[in-house]
Amino acid sequence: MAPPQAELRRLPLQRARQEGLEPDSGQLLRLDGHRLLLWIEGGDLWLLRTPA
């Protein structure tokens, strides 16, 4: 059995805010059967998506 797929993405924090997002570092969201962990590091917003 294959391990669950995880996906890591980086987005410039300024771009995320221009798109209307105001993320909190350490925020955990559930979306369409996935978990999203958001964190801010410097000027970047990191998103880790894993199956729920």
Distance bins in CASP14 RR format, pairs under 12 A and 6 or more apart:
PFRMAT RR
TARGET T0000
AUTHOR 0000-0000-0000
RMODE 2
METHOD distances of the structure
MODEL  1
2 51 0 0 0 0 0 1 0 0 0 0 0
3 50 0 0 0 0 0 1 0 0 0 0 0
3 51 0 0 0 0 0 1 0 0 0 0 0
4 33 0 0 0 0 0 1 0 0 0 0 0
4 34 0 0 0 0 1 0 0 0 0 0 0
4 35 0 0 0 0 0 1 0 0 0 0 0
4 48 0 0 0 0 0 1 0 0 0 0 0
4 49 0 0 0 0 0 1 0 0 0 0 0
4 50 1 0 0 1 0 0 0 0 0 0 0
4 51 1 0 1 0 0 0 0 0 0 0 0
4 52 0 0 0 0 1 0 0 0 0 0 0
5 34 0 0 0 0 1 0 0 0 0 0 0
5 48 0 0 0 0 0 1 0 0 0 0 0
5 49 0 0 0 0 1 0 0 0 0 0 0
5 50 1 0 0 1 0 0 0 0 0 0 0
5 51 1 0 0 1 0 0 0 0 0 0 0
6 34 0 0 0 0 1 0 0 0 0 0 0
6 35 0 0 0 0 1 0 0 0 0 0 0
6 36 0 0 0 0 0 1 0 0 0 0 0
6 37 0 0 0 0 1 0 0 0 0 0 0
6 47 0 0 0 0 0 1 0 0 0 0 0
6 48 1 0 0 1 0 0 0 0 0 0 0
6 49 1 0 0 1 0 0 0 0 0 0 0
6 50 1 0 1 0 0 0 0 0 0 0 0
6 51 0 0 0 0 1 0 0 0 0 0 0
7 34 0 0 0 0 1 0 0 0 0 0 0
7 35 0 0 0 0 0 1 0 0 0 0 0
7 36 0 0 0 0 1 0 0 0 0 0 0
7 37 0 0 0 0 0 1 0 0 0 0 0
7 46 0 0 0 0 0 1 0 0 0 0 0
7 47 0 0 0 0 1 0 0 0 0 0 0
7 48 1 0 0 1 0 0 0 0 0 0 0
7 49 1 0 1 0 0 0 0 0 0 0 0
7 50 1 0 0 1 0 0 0 0 0 0 0
7 51 0 0 0 0 0 1 0 0 0 0 0
8 36 0 0 0 0 0 1 0 0 0 0 0
8 37 0 0 0 0 1 0 0 0 0 0 0
8 38 0 0 0 0 0 1 0 0 0 0 0
8 39 0 0 0 0 0 1 0 0 0 0 0
8 44 0 0 0 0 0 1 0 0 0 0 0
8 45 0 0 0 0 0 1 0 0 0 0 0
8 46 1 0 0 1 0 0 0 0 0 0 0
8 47 1 0 0 1 0 0 0 0 0 0 0
8 48 1 0 1 0 0 0 0 0 0 0 0
8 49 1 0 0 1 0 0 0 0 0 0 0
8 50 0 0 0 0 1 0 0 0 0 0 0
9 16 0 0 0 0 0 1 0 0 0 0 0
9 36 0 0 0 0 1 0 0 0 0 0 0
9 37 0 0 0 0 0 1 0 0 0 0 0
9 38 0 0 0 0 0 1 0 0 0 0 0
9 39 0 0 0 0 0 1 0 0 0 0 0
9 44 0 0 0 0 0 1 0 0 0 0 0
9 45 0 0 0 0 1 0 0 0 0 0 0
9 46 1 0 0 1 0 0 0 0 0 0 0
9 47 1 0 1 0 0 0 0 0 0 0 0
9 48 0 0 0 0 1 0 0 0 0 0 0
9 49 1 0 0 1 0 0 0 0 0 0 0
10 16 0 0 0 0 0 1 0 0 0 0 0
10 38 0 0 0 0 0 1 0 0 0 0 0
10 39 0 0 0 0 0 1 0 0 0 0 0
10 40 0 0 0 0 0 1 0 0 0 0 0
10 41 0 0 0 0 1 0 0 0 0 0 0
10 42 0 0 0 0 0 1 0 0 0 0 0
10 43 0 0 0 0 1 0 0 0 0 0 0
10 44 1 0 1 0 0 0 0 0 0 0 0
10 45 1 0 0 1 0 0 0 0 0 0 0
10 46 1 0 1 0 0 0 0 0 0 0 0
10 47 1 0 0 1 0 0 0 0 0 0 0
10 48 0 0 0 0 0 1 0 0 0 0 0
11 17 0 0 0 0 0 1 0 0 0 0 0
11 18 0 0 0 0 0 1 0 0 0 0 0
11 19 0 0 0 0 1 0 0 0 0 0 0
11 21 0 0 0 0 1 0 0 0 0 0 0
11 23 0 0 0 0 1 0 0 0 0 0 0
11 36 0 0 0 0 0 1 0 0 0 0 0
11 38 0 0 0 0 1 0 0 0 0 0 0
11 39 0 0 0 0 0 1 0 0 0 0 0
11 40 0 0 0 0 0 1 0 0 0 0 0
11 41 0 0 0 0 0 1 0 0 0 0 0
11 43 0 0 0 0 1 0 0 0 0 0 0
11 44 1 0 0 1 0 0 0 0 0 0 0
11 45 1 0 1 0 0 0 0 0 0 0 0
11 46 1 0 0 1 0 0 0 0 0 0 0
11 47 1 0 0 1 0 0 0 0 0 0 0
12 18 0 0 0 0 1 0 0 0 0 0 0
12 19 0 0 0 0 0 1 0 0 0 0 0
12 21 0 0 0 0 0 1 0 0 0 0 0
12 40 0 0 0 0 0 1 0 0 0 0 0
12 41 0 0 0 0 0 1 0 0 0 0 0
12 42 0 0 0 0 0 1 0 0 0 0 0
12 43 1 0 0 1 0 0 0 0 0 0 0
12 44 1 0 0 1 0 0 0 0 0 0 0
12 45 1 0 0 1 0 0 0 0 0 0 0
12 46 0 0 0 0 0 1 0 0 0 0 0
13 19 0 0 0 0 0 1 0 0 0 0 0
13 20 0 0 0 0 0 1 0 0 0 0 0
13 21 0 0 0 0 1 0 0 0 0 0 0
13 22 0 0 0 0 0 1 0 0 0 0 0
13 23 1 0 0 1 0 0 0 0 0 0 0
13 24 0 0 0 0 0 1 0 0 0 0 0
13 25 0 0 0 0 1 0 0 0 0 0 0
13 38 0 0 0 0 0 1 0 0 0 0 0
13 39 0 0 0 0 0 1 0 0 0 0 0
13 40 1 0 1 0 0 0 0 0 0 0 0
13 41 0 0 0 0 1 0 0 0 0 0 0
13 42 1 0 0 1 0 0 0 0 0 0 0
13 43 1 0 1 0 0 0 0 0 0 0 0
13 44 1 0 1 0 0 0 0 0 0 0 0
13 45 1 0 1 0 0 0 0 0 0 0 0
13 46 0 0 0 0 1 0 0 0 0 0 0
13 47 0 0 0 0 0 1 0 0 0 0 0
14 20 0 0 0 0 0 1 0 0 0 0 0
14 21 0 0 0 0 0 1 0 0 0 0 0
14 40 0 0 0 0 0 1 0 0 0 0 0
14 42 0 0 0 0 0 1 0 0 0 0 0
14 43 1 0 0 1 0 0 0 0 0 0 0
14 44 0 0 0 0 1 0 0 0 0 0 0
14 45 0 0 0 0 1 0 0 0 0 0 0
15 21 0 0 0 0 1 0 0 0 0 0 0
15 23 0 0 0 0 0 1 0 0 0 0 0
15 43 0 0 0 0 1 0 0 0 0 0 0
15 44 0 0 0 0 1 0 0 0 0 0 0
15 45 0 0 0 0 1 0 0 0 0 0 0
16 22 0 0 0 0 1 0 0 0 0 0 0
16 23 1 0 0 1 0 0 0 0 0 0 0
16 24 0 0 0 0 0 1 0 0 0 0 0
16 27 0 0 0 0 0 1 0 0 0 0 0
16 38 0 0 0 0 1 0 0 0 0 0 0
16 40 0 0 0 0 1 0 0 0 0 0 0
16 43 0 0 0 0 1 0 0 0 0 0 0
16 44 0 0 0 0 1 0 0 0 0 0 0
16 45 1 0 1 0 0 0 0 0 0 0 0
16 46 0 0 0 0 0 1 0 0 0 0 0
16 47 0 0 0 0 1 0 0 0 0 0 0
17 23 0 0 0 0 1 0 0 0 0 0 0
17 40 0 0 0 0 0 1 0 0 0 0 0
17 43 0 0 0 0 0 1 0 0 0 0 0
17 45 0 0 0 0 1 0 0 0 0 0 0
18 45 0 0 0 0 0 1 0 0 0 0 0
19 45 0 0 0 0 0 1 0 0 0 0 0
20 45 0 0 0 0 0 1 0 0 0 0 0
21 27 0 0 0 0 0 1 0 0 0 0 0
21 29 0 0 0 0 0 1 0 0 0 0 0
21 36 0 0 0 0 0 1 0 0 0 0 0
21 38 0 0 0 0 1 0 0 0 0 0 0
21 40 0 0 0 0 0 1 0 0 0 0 0
21 45 1 0 0 1 0 0 0 0 0 0 0
21 47 0 0 0 0 0 1 0 0 0 0 0
22 38 0 0 0 0 0 1 0 0 0 0 0
22 40 0 0 0 0 0 1 0 0 0 0 0
22 45 0 0 0 0 0 1 0 0 0 0 0
23 29 0 0 0 0 1 0 0 0 0 0 0
23 36 0 0 0 0 1 0 0 0 0 0 0
23 37 0 0 0 0 0 1 0 0 0 0 0
23 38 1 0 1 0 0 0 0 0 0 0 0
23 39 0 0 0 0 1 0 0 0 0 0 0
23 40 1 0 0 1 0 0 0 0 0 0 0
23 41 0 0 0 0 0 1 0 0 0 0 0
23 43 0 0 0 0 0 1 0 0 0 0 0
23 44 0 0 0 0 0 1 0 0 0 0 0
23 45 1 0 1 0 0 0 0 0 0 0 0
23 46 0 0 0 0 1 0 0 0 0 0 0
23 47 0 0 0 0 1 0 0 0 0 0 0
24 37 0 0 0 0 0 1 0 0 0 0 0
24 38 1 0 0 1 0 0 0 0 0 0 0
24 39 0 0 0 0 1 0 0 0 0 0 0
24 40 0 0 0 0 1 0 0 0 0 0 0
24 45 0 0 0 0 0 1 0 0 0 0 0
25 37 0 0 0 0 0 1 0 0 0 0 0
25 38 1 0 0 1 0 0 0 0 0 0 0
25 39 1 0 1 0 0 0 0 0 0 0 0
25 40 1 0 1 0 0 0 0 0 0 0 0
25 41 0 0 0 0 1 0 0 0 0 0 0
25 42 0 0 0 0 1 0 0 0 0 0 0
25 43 0 0 0 0 0 1 0 0 0 0 0
25 44 0 0 0 0 0 1 0 0 0 0 0
25 45 0 0 0 0 1 0 0 0 0 0 0
25 46 0 0 0 0 1 0 0 0 0 0 0
25 47 0 0 0 0 0 1 0 0 0 0 0
26 35 0 0 0 0 0 1 0 0 0 0 0
26 36 0 0 0 0 0 1 0 0 0 0 0
26 37 1 0 0 1 0 0 0 0 0 0 0
26 38 1 0 0 1 0 0 0 0 0 0 0
26 39 1 0 1 0 0 0 0 0 0 0 0
26 40 0 0 0 0 1 0 0 0 0 0 0
26 41 0 0 0 0 0 1 0 0 0 0 0
26 45 0 0 0 0 0 1 0 0 0 0 0
26 46 0 0 0 0 1 0 0 0 0 0 0
26 47 0 0 0 0 0 1 0 0 0 0 0
26 48 0 0 0 0 0 1 0 0 0 0 0
27 35 0 0 0 0 0 1 0 0 0 0 0
27 36 0 0 0 0 1 0 0 0 0 0 0
27 37 1 0 0 1 0 0 0 0 0 0 0
27 38 1 0 1 0 0 0 0 0 0 0 0
27 39 1 0 0 1 0 0 0 0 0 0 0
27 40 0 0 0 0 1 0 0 0 0 0 0
27 45 0 0 0 0 0 1 0 0 0 0 0
27 46 0 0 0 0 0 1 0 0 0 0 0
27 47 0 0 0 0 1 0 0 0 0 0 0
27 48 0 0 0 0 0 1 0 0 0 0 0
28 34 0 0 0 0 0 1 0 0 0 0 0
28 35 1 0 0 1 0 0 0 0 0 0 0
28 36 1 0 0 1 0 0 0 0 0 0 0
28 37 1 0 1 0 0 0 0 0 0 0 0
28 38 1 0 0 1 0 0 0 0 0 0 0
28 39 0 0 0 0 0 1 0 0 0 0 0
28 47 0 0 0 0 0 1 0 0 0 0 0
28 48 0 0 0 0 1 0 0 0 0 0 0
28 49 0 0 0 0 0 1 0 0 0 0 0
28 50 0 0 0 0 0 1 0 0 0 0 0
28 52 0 0 0 0 0 1 0 0 0 0 0
29 35 1 0 0 1 0 0 0 0 0 0 0
29 36 1 0 1 0 0 0 0 0 0 0 0
29 37 0 0 0 0 1 0 0 0 0 0 0
29 38 1 0 0 1 0 0 0 0 0 0 0
29 47 0 0 0 0 1 0 0 0 0 0 0
29 48 0 0 0 0 0 1 0 0 0 0 0
29 49 0 0 0 0 1 0 0 0 0 0 0
29 50 0 0 0 0 0 1 0 0 0 0 0
29 52 0 0 0 0 0 1 0 0 0 0 0
30 36 1 0 0 1 0 0 0 0 0 0 0
30 37 0 0 0 0 0 1 0 0 0 0 0
30 49 0 0 0 0 0 1 0 0 0 0 0
30 50 0 0 0 0 0 1 0 0 0 0 0
30 51 0 0 0 0 0 1 0 0 0 0 0
30 52 1 0 0 1 0 0 0 0 0 0 0
31 37 0 0 0 0 0 1 0 0 0 0 0
31 38 0 0 0 0 0 1 0 0 0 0 0
31 47 0 0 0 0 0 1 0 0 0 0 0
31 49 0 0 0 0 1 0 0 0 0 0 0
31 50 0 0 0 0 0 1 0 0 0 0 0
31 51 0 0 0 0 0 1 0 0 0 0 0
31 52 0 0 0 0 1 0 0 0 0 0 0
32 49 0 0 0 0 1 0 0 0 0 0 0
32 51 0 0 0 0 0 1 0 0 0 0 0
32 52 0 0 0 0 1 0 0 0 0 0 0
33 49 0 0 0 0 1 0 0 0 0 0 0
33 50 0 0 0 0 1 0 0 0 0 0 0
33 51 1 0 0 1 0 0 0 0 0 0 0
33 52 1 0 1 0 0 0 0 0 0 0 0
34 47 0 0 0 0 0 1 0 0 0 0 0
34 48 0 0 0 0 0 1 0 0 0 0 0
34 49 1 0 1 0 0 0 0 0 0 0 0
34 50 1 0 0 1 0 0 0 0 0 0 0
34 51 1 0 0 1 0 0 0 0 0 0 0
34 52 1 0 1 0 0 0 0 0 0 0 0
35 47 0 0 0 0 0 1 0 0 0 0 0
35 48 0 0 0 0 1 0 0 0 0 0 0
35 49 1 0 0 1 0 0 0 0 0 0 0
35 50 1 0 1 0 0 0 0 0 0 0 0
35 51 1 0 0 1 0 0 0 0 0 0 0
35 52 1 0 1 0 0 0 0 0 0 0 0
36 45 0 0 0 0 0 1 0 0 0 0 0
36 46 0 0 0 0 0 1 0 0 0 0 0
36 47 1 0 1 0 0 0 0 0 0 0 0
36 48 1 0 0 1 0 0 0 0 0 0 0
36 49 1 0 1 0 0 0 0 0 0 0 0
36 50 0 0 0 0 1 0 0 0 0 0 0
36 51 0 0 0 0 0 1 0 0 0 0 0
36 52 0 0 0 0 0 1 0 0 0 0 0
37 45 0 0 0 0 0 1 0 0 0 0 0
37 46 0 0 0 0 1 0 0 0 0 0 0
37 47 1 0 0 1 0 0 0 0 0 0 0
37 48 1 0 1 0 0 0 0 0 0 0 0
37 49 0 0 0 0 1 0 0 0 0 0 0
37 50 1 0 0 1 0 0 0 0 0 0 0
38 44 0 0 0 0 0 1 0 0 0 0 0
38 45 1 0 0 1 0 0 0 0 0 0 0
38 46 1 0 0 1 0 0 0 0 0 0 0
38 47 1 0 1 0 0 0 0 0 0 0 0
38 48 0 0 0 0 1 0 0 0 0 0 0
38 49 0 0 0 0 0 1 0 0 0 0 0
39 45 1 0 0 1 0 0 0 0 0 0 0
39 46 1 0 1 0 0 0 0 0 0 0 0
39 47 0 0 0 0 1 0 0 0 0 0 0
39 48 0 0 0 0 1 0 0 0 0 0 0
40 46 1 0 0 1 0 0 0 0 0 0 0
40 47 0 0 0 0 0 1 0 0 0 0 0
41 47 0 0 0 0 0 1 0 0 0 0 0
END
